[in-house]
Amino acid sequence: MTEQPTNNQEQTPEKLQIDEPSNFQFHAAYLVYTDLFDGISSADAKRNLNLNIQDLKEDKISPEEFYRNVAQYRGDVRSEQRRNRLTVQTQRKRDWRMKSQKQDRIRRHKK
């Protein structure tokens, strides 16, 4: 006799291939789903994502509810994106001119 796995929770669920590029809202939600599915290793989380995208496809839940349900998995993704952002410091043109004139004066008199 060969032993069959009796616990279905140990098996990792497969990613659903149900994208609809013609439906913009669903397509955007599906892109979020694929990013999260690929980035999560927990089988329970993957099952929950599959359930949410399936319910959205069947119009059992609204897109807002879908995003609310998957927000707990998006937390890590958002913090990673924030760390990679570049910050740009701006200044007024007048301040820049005054600073550059001061630097020029200092250079001119140091010689």
C-alpha positions as YAML, in Angstrom:
chain: A
units: angstrom
residues:
- id: 1
  name: MET
  ca: [0.00, 0.00, 0.00]
- id: 2
  name: THR
  ca: [1.17, 3.49, -0.79]
- id: 3
  name: GLU
  ca: [0.41, 6.26, 1.63]
- id: 4
  name: GLN
  ca: [-1.58, 9.21, 0.38]
- id: 5
  name: PRO
  ca: [-1.14, 12.58, 2.07]
- id: 6
  name: THR
  ca: [-4.15, 12.87, 4.35]
- id: 7
  name: ASN
  ca: [-3.65, 16.50, 5.30]
- id: 8
  name: ASN
  ca: [-4.52, 18.89, 2.45]
- id: 9
  name: GLN
  ca: [-3.13, 21.83, 4.41]
- id: 10
  name: GLU
  ca: [0.42, 20.64, 3.82]
- id: 11
  name: GLN
  ca: [0.03, 20.96, 0.06]
- id: 12
  name: THR
  ca: [0.77, 24.37, -1.40]
- id: 13
  name: PRO
  ca: [-2.12, 25.74, -3.45]
- id: 14
  name: GLU
  ca: [-1.56, 26.61, -7.10]
- id: 15
  name: LYS
  ca: [-1.87, 30.14, -8.46]
- id: 16
  name: LEU
  ca: [-5.17, 30.65, -10.29]
- id: 17
  name: GLN
  ca: [-4.91, 31.67, -13.96]
- id: 18
  name: ILE
  ca: [-8.18, 33.58, -14.31]
- id: 19
  name: ASP
  ca: [-7.04, 37.00, -15.53]
- id: 20
  name: GLU
  ca: [-9.42, 39.17, -17.60]
- id: 21
  name: PRO
  ca: [-7.46, 41.97, -19.33]
- id: 22
  name: SER
  ca: [-10.69, 43.40, -20.74]
- id: 23
  name: ASN
  ca: [-12.05, 44.08, -17.22]
- id: 24
  name: PHE
  ca: [-9.75, 46.79, -15.85]
- id: 25
  name: GLN
  ca: [-10.77, 46.54, -12.18]
- id: 26
  name: PHE
  ca: [-10.42, 42.78, -12.10]
- id: 27
  name: HIS
  ca: [-7.16, 42.90, -14.05]
- id: 28
  name: ALA
  ca: [-5.66, 45.38, -11.55]
- id: 29
  name: ALA
  ca: [-6.79, 43.19, -8.64]
- id: 30
  name: TYR
  ca: [-5.35, 40.12, -10.37]
- id: 31
  name: LEU
  ca: [-1.97, 41.83, -10.72]
- id: 32
  name: VAL
  ca: [-1.99, 42.56, -6.99]
- id: 33
  name: TYR
  ca: [-2.98, 38.95, -6.36]
- id: 34
  name: THR
  ca: [-0.11, 37.55, -8.46]
- id: 35
  name: ASP
  ca: [2.48, 39.79, -6.77]
- id: 36
  name: LEU
  ca: [1.27, 38.78, -3.34]
- id: 37
  name: PHE
  ca: [0.93, 35.09, -4.23]
- id: 38
  name: ASP
  ca: [4.51, 34.96, -5.52]
- id: 39
  name: GLY
  ca: [5.87, 36.79, -2.48]
- id: 40
  name: ILE
  ca: [4.15, 34.75, 0.24]
- id: 41
  name: SER
  ca: [5.32, 31.33, 1.39]
- id: 42
  name: SER
  ca: [2.48, 30.46, 3.79]
- id: 43
  name: ALA
  ca: [0.03, 27.91, 2.39]
- id: 44
  name: ASP
  ca: [-2.83, 29.36, 4.47]
- id: 45
  name: ALA
  ca: [-2.19, 32.83, 3.09]
- id: 46
  name: LYS
  ca: [-2.11, 31.49, -0.47]
- id: 47
  name: ARG
  ca: [-5.41, 29.68, 0.09]
- id: 48
  name: ASN
  ca: [-6.94, 32.89, 1.43]
- id: 49
  name: LEU
  ca: [-5.68, 34.84, -1.60]
- id: 50
  name: ASN
  ca: [-7.12, 32.21, -3.95]
- id: 51
  name: LEU
  ca: [-10.46, 32.40, -2.18]
- id: 52
  name: ASN
  ca: [-10.54, 36.20, -2.37]
- id: 53
  name: ILE
  ca: [-9.67, 36.41, -6.08]
- id: 54
  name: GLN
  ca: [-12.19, 33.65, -6.86]
- id: 55
  name: ASP
  ca: [-14.92, 35.50, -4.94]
- id: 56
  name: LEU
  ca: [-14.05, 38.71, -6.79]
- id: 57
  name: LYS
  ca: [-14.24, 36.89, -10.13]
- id: 58
  name: GLU
  ca: [-17.69, 35.53, -9.24]
- id: 59
  name: ASP
  ca: [-18.86, 38.98, -8.01]
- id: 60
  name: LYS
  ca: [-19.40, 37.69, -4.48]
- id: 61
  name: ILE
  ca: [-17.28, 40.55, -3.11]
- id: 62
  name: SER
  ca: [-16.52, 44.06, -4.37]
- id: 63
  name: PRO
  ca: [-13.03, 45.23, -5.39]
- id: 64
  name: GLU
  ca: [-12.92, 47.39, -2.26]
- id: 65
  name: GLU
  ca: [-13.60, 44.36, -0.09]
- id: 66
  name: PHE
  ca: [-10.95, 42.37, -1.98]
- id: 67
  name: TYR
  ca: [-8.32, 45.02, -1.26]
- id: 68
  name: ARG
  ca: [-9.42, 45.20, 2.38]
- id: 69
  name: ASN
  ca: [-9.07, 41.41, 2.69]
- id: 70
  name: VAL
  ca: [-5.59, 41.27, 1.15]
- id: 71
  name: ALA
  ca: [-4.27, 44.39, 2.93]
- id: 72
  name: GLN
  ca: [-2.74, 42.26, 5.67]
- id: 73
  name: TYR
  ca: [-0.46, 40.60, 3.09]
- id: 74
  name: ARG
  ca: [0.42, 43.87, 1.35]
- id: 75
  name: GLY
  ca: [2.01, 45.40, 4.46]
- id: 76
  name: ASP
  ca: [5.44, 43.90, 3.85]
- id: 77
  name: VAL
  ca: [5.39, 44.82, 0.16]
- id: 78
  name: ARG
  ca: [4.59, 48.47, 0.88]
- id: 79
  name: SER
  ca: [7.33, 48.87, 3.48]
- id: 80
  name: GLU
  ca: [9.86, 47.37, 1.05]
- id: 81
  name: GLN
  ca: [8.82, 49.80, -1.66]
- id: 82
  name: ARG
  ca: [9.11, 52.75, 0.72]
- id: 83
  name: ARG
  ca: [12.69, 51.82, 1.61]
- id: 84
  name: ASN
  ca: [13.67, 51.84, -2.07]
- id: 85
  name: ARG
  ca: [12.25, 55.29, -2.80]
- id: 86
  name: LEU
  ca: [14.52, 58.19, -3.61]
- id: 87
  name: THR
  ca: [13.90, 61.43, -1.76]
- id: 88
  name: VAL
  ca: [14.47, 64.71, -3.53]
- id: 89
  name: GLN
  ca: [15.21, 67.84, -1.57]
- id: 90
  name: THR
  ca: [14.12, 71.07, -3.22]
- id: 91
  name: GLN
  ca: [14.91, 74.71, -2.58]
- id: 92
  name: ARG
  ca: [13.72, 78.03, -3.89]
- id: 93
  name: LYS
  ca: [15.57, 79.66, -6.74]
- id: 94
  name: ARG
  ca: [16.40, 82.69, -4.60]
- id: 95
  name: ASP
  ca: [17.91, 80.51, -1.87]
- id: 96
  name: TRP
  ca: [19.96, 78.62, -4.44]
- id: 97
  name: ARG
  ca: [21.29, 81.89, -5.93]
- id: 98
  name: MET
  ca: [22.23, 83.27, -2.53]
- id: 99
  name: LYS
  ca: [24.03, 80.05, -1.64]
- id: 100
  name: SER
  ca: [25.94, 79.89, -4.92]
- id: 101
  name: GLN
  ca: [26.93, 83.60, -4.68]
- id: 102
  name: LYS
  ca: [28.26, 83.03, -1.18]
- id: 103
  name: GLN
  ca: [30.27, 80.01, -2.34]
- id: 104
  name: ASP
  ca: [31.67, 82.07, -5.25]
- id: 105
  name: ARG
  ca: [32.72, 84.88, -2.89]
- id: 106
  name: ILE
  ca: [34.46, 82.41, -0.61]
- id: 107
  name: ARG
  ca: [36.31, 80.80, -3.54]
- id: 108
  name: ARG
  ca: [37.26, 84.17, -5.00]
- id: 109
  name: HIS
  ca: [38.82, 85.40, -1.75]
- id: 110
  name: LYS
  ca: [40.59, 82.17, -0.82]
- id: 111
  name: LYS
  ca: [43.06, 82.50, -3.71]
...
